[in-house]
């Protein structure tokens, strides 16, 4: 009897241990309701991330578009004030230097064009497309450094690409039409269509605004043989 009782106790102990393990196993799992709640939370988080990225992209495009709206105003404002083009101003010293100053800038050649490539670097002699920025800043039409030795002298867009202006007509980048061409480089393809839609006809191959790869006036235009790619950086030019 004692042996039988001990055996029953052992059987009962193992039964209780197994039952306890089964209960714990059931308690450690997720119910369908719990899984559904987790999936909903993940969906909301993903939606928030995507919406946030969309807002960031939209803000960047607006910033890029503002550059194209603002830079032509510098030209019109300078012309209205001094009856000449910034960068090309043959009397720039008299127009923009402080009274009594012998010199604060370099003169343009006064031929009615902003010579030099839109993305030209500072150098000697200074291209008029670079002098442009010094003239409009000294005239208090634009903000930014007036000394060309300043590392931040040459302006950049929201994507870190160069912004610049040059003469239009023959030799204009991407064959944009107009007296002047303003270009902004390093713009990812995913922003190009949005930018063109906001400012032109929505097609980077046609109209007043066009896109291309490369640099300076030797850009290769977006076309059927050079299709737009979202991950590629482009120069976008506007003729005006």
C-alpha positions as CSV (number, residue, x, y, z in Angstrom):
1,X,0.0,0.0,0.0
2,X,2.8,2.4,0.8
3,X,4.5,1.6,-2.5
4,X,1.2,2.1,-4.3
5,X,0.6,5.4,-2.6
6,X,4.1,6.6,-3.4
7,X,3.5,5.6,-7.1
8,X,0.2,7.5,-7.1
9,X,2.0,10.6,-5.7
10,X,4.7,10.4,-8.4
11,X,2.0,10.1,-11.1
12,X,0.1,13.0,-9.6
13,X,3.3,15.2,-9.4
14,X,4.1,14.6,-13.1
15,X,0.5,15.3,-14.1
16,X,0.5,18.6,-12.3
17,X,3.9,19.6,-13.7
18,X,2.8,18.8,-17.3
19,X,-0.5,20.7,-16.8
20,X,1.5,23.6,-15.4
21,X,3.7,23.6,-18.5
22,X,0.7,23.5,-20.8
23,X,-0.9,26.4,-19.0
24,X,2.3,28.5,-19.2
25,X,2.6,27.6,-22.9
26,X,-0.9,28.8,-23.5
27,X,-0.3,31.9,-21.5
28,X,2.9,32.8,-23.4
29,X,1.3,32.9,-26.8
30,X,-0.8,35.7,-28.5
31,X,-4.5,35.6,-29.1
32,X,-5.9,36.6,-32.5
33,X,-7.1,39.8,-31.0
34,X,-3.7,40.6,-29.6
35,X,-2.1,39.9,-33.0
36,X,-4.7,42.1,-34.7
37,X,-3.9,45.0,-32.4
38,X,-0.2,44.6,-33.0
39,X,-0.7,44.7,-36.8
40,X,-2.9,47.8,-36.5
41,X,-0.2,49.6,-34.5
42,X,2.5,48.6,-37.0
43,X,0.3,49.8,-39.8
44,X,-0.3,53.2,-38.1
45,X,3.5,53.5,-37.4
46,X,4.3,52.7,-41.1
47,X,1.7,55.1,-42.3
48,X,3.1,57.9,-40.0
49,X,6.6,57.3,-41.3
50,X,5.5,57.4,-45.0
51,X,3.4,60.5,-44.4
52,X,6.3,62.2,-42.6
53,X,8.6,61.4,-45.5
54,X,6.0,62.7,-48.0
55,X,5.9,66.0,-46.1
56,X,9.7,66.2,-46.1
57,X,9.8,65.6,-49.8
58,X,7.1,68.2,-50.4
59,X,9.0,70.8,-48.3
60,X,12.2,70.2,-50.3
61,X,10.4,70.6,-53.6
62,X,8.9,73.9,-52.4
63,X,12.3,75.1,-51.4
64,X,13.8,74.2,-54.7
65,X,10.9,75.9,-56.5
66,X,11.4,79.0,-54.5
67,X,15.0,79.3,-55.8
68,X,13.6,79.4,-59.4
69,X,11.1,82.1,-58.4
70,X,13.6,84.2,-56.5
71,X,16.7,84.4,-58.6
72,X,15.0,86.0,-61.6
73,X,13.8,88.7,-59.2
74,X,17.4,89.6,-58.4
75,X,18.0,90.3,-62.1
76,X,14.8,92.4,-62.5
77,X,15.5,94.2,-59.2
78,X,19.1,95.1,-60.2
79,X,18.0,96.2,-63.7
80,X,15.2,98.3,-62.2
81,X,17.7,100.0,-59.8
82,X,20.8,100.4,-62.1
83,X,19.5,99.8,-65.6
84,X,22.1,97.0,-66.2
85,X,22.6,93.3,-65.5
86,X,24.3,92.1,-62.3
87,X,27.6,90.5,-63.1
88,X,27.7,92.4,-66.4
89,X,27.6,95.8,-64.7
90,X,30.4,98.0,-66.1
91,X,29.8,100.6,-63.4
92,X,29.4,98.1,-60.5
93,X,31.9,99.9,-58.3
94,X,29.8,103.1,-58.4
95,X,26.6,101.3,-58.0
96,X,27.2,98.8,-55.2
97,X,30.4,99.9,-53.3
98,X,30.1,102.0,-50.2
99,X,30.7,105.8,-50.6
100,X,34.4,106.5,-50.7
101,X,35.4,102.9,-51.3
102,X,37.9,102.6,-54.2
103,X,36.7,99.1,-55.0
104,X,34.6,96.3,-53.5
105,X,34.0,94.2,-56.6
106,X,35.0,93.6,-60.2
107,X,33.4,95.2,-63.2
108,X,31.5,93.3,-65.9
109,X,32.1,94.1,-69.6
110,X,28.7,95.7,-70.2
111,X,27.8,93.7,-73.3
112,X,24.2,93.0,-72.0
113,X,24.9,89.3,-71.2
114,X,25.8,87.4,-68.1
115,X,28.8,85.5,-69.5
116,X,30.3,82.4,-68.1
117,X,28.7,79.0,-67.2
118,X,26.1,78.8,-64.5
119,X,28.2,76.5,-62.4
120,X,31.5,78.3,-63.0
121,X,34.0,78.4,-60.1
122,X,35.6,81.5,-58.6
123,X,38.8,82.4,-60.3
124,X,40.8,85.1,-62.1
125,X,39.4,86.7,-64.1
126,X,36.0,86.3,-62.4
127,X,33.3,85.0,-64.7
128,X,30.3,87.3,-64.8
129,X,28.1,84.4,-63.7
130,X,30.1,84.4,-60.4
131,X,30.2,88.2,-60.2
132,X,26.4,88.1,-60.4
133,X,26.2,86.9,-56.8
134,X,28.5,89.5,-55.5
135,X,26.7,92.3,-57.3
136,X,23.2,91.3,-56.1
137,X,24.4,90.8,-52.6
138,X,26.3,94.1,-52.4
139,X,23.1,95.8,-53.8
140,X,21.2,94.3,-50.9
141,X,18.9,92.3,-53.2
142,X,20.1,88.9,-51.9
143,X,21.6,87.6,-48.7
144,X,24.9,85.8,-48.5
145,X,28.7,86.4,-48.3
146,X,30.1,89.1,-50.6
147,X,33.7,88.0,-50.4
148,X,34.5,85.3,-52.9
149,X,37.1,83.8,-50.6
150,X,34.3,82.8,-48.3
151,X,33.7,79.0,-48.6
152,X,29.9,79.7,-48.6
153,X,30.1,82.3,-51.4
154,X,28.7,80.0,-54.1
155,X,25.0,79.3,-53.4
156,X,23.6,75.8,-53.0
157,X,20.1,74.4,-53.1
158,X,18.2,72.2,-50.6
159,X,19.9,69.1,-52.1
160,X,23.4,70.6,-51.8
161,X,23.7,71.3,-55.5
162,X,25.0,74.4,-57.1
163,X,22.6,77.3,-58.1
164,X,23.7,79.6,-61.0
165,X,22.7,82.0,-63.7
166,X,24.1,82.5,-67.2
167,X,23.1,84.1,-70.5
168,X,20.4,82.4,-72.5
169,X,20.2,82.1,-76.3
170,X,22.8,80.2,-78.3
171,X,24.7,77.9,-76.0
172,X,22.1,78.0,-73.2
173,X,22.1,74.8,-71.2
174,X,19.6,72.2,-72.4
175,X,18.5,74.7,-75.1
176,X,16.1,76.4,-72.7
177,X,14.6,79.5,-74.2
178,X,14.9,83.0,-72.9
179,X,17.4,85.8,-72.3
180,X,18.7,84.1,-69.2
181,X,19.0,80.6,-67.9
182,X,18.9,79.7,-64.2
183,X,20.1,76.2,-63.3
184,X,20.1,74.2,-60.1
185,X,22.2,71.0,-59.8
186,X,22.2,67.8,-57.8
187,X,18.4,67.4,-57.8
188,X,17.2,63.8,-57.5
189,X,15.0,62.5,-60.3
190,X,12.2,61.9,-57.8
191,X,11.9,65.6,-57.3
192,X,12.4,66.7,-60.9
193,X,8.8,65.8,-62.1
194,X,7.3,67.5,-59.0
195,X,9.4,70.6,-59.6
196,X,8.5,70.8,-63.3
197,X,4.9,70.3,-62.5
198,X,4.9,73.2,-60.1
199,X,6.7,75.6,-62.4
200,X,6.2,74.4,-66.0
201,X,4.5,71.7,-68.0
202,X,5.4,68.7,-65.9
203,X,7.6,67.2,-68.6
204,X,11.4,67.7,-68.0
205,X,12.1,67.1,-71.7
206,X,10.1,70.1,-73.0
207,X,9.0,73.6,-72.1
208,X,10.8,76.4,-70.2
209,X,12.2,74.1,-67.6
210,X,14.3,71.0,-68.5
211,X,16.5,68.5,-66.8
212,X,19.7,66.8,-67.8
213,X,22.8,65.0,-66.5
214,X,26.3,66.4,-66.5
215,X,27.6,70.0,-65.8
216,X,27.9,73.4,-67.3
217,X,26.4,74.1,-70.7
218,X,27.2,70.5,-71.8
219,X,24.3,68.9,-70.1
220,X,22.7,65.8,-71.6
221,X,19.0,66.3,-71.7
222,X,16.5,63.8,-70.3
223,X,15.0,62.0,-73.3
224,X,13.9,58.5,-74.5
225,X,17.6,57.5,-74.7
226,X,18.4,59.2,-71.3
227,X,15.3,58.5,-69.3
228,X,14.6,60.1,-66.0
229,X,15.7,57.9,-63.0
230,X,14.5,58.7,-59.5
231,X,17.8,57.9,-57.8
232,X,20.0,59.9,-60.3
233,X,21.0,63.6,-59.7
234,X,20.1,66.1,-62.4
235,X,20.7,69.7,-63.2
236,X,17.3,71.5,-63.8
237,X,17.4,74.7,-65.9
238,X,14.7,77.3,-66.4
239,X,14.8,79.8,-69.3
240,X,13.3,83.3,-68.7
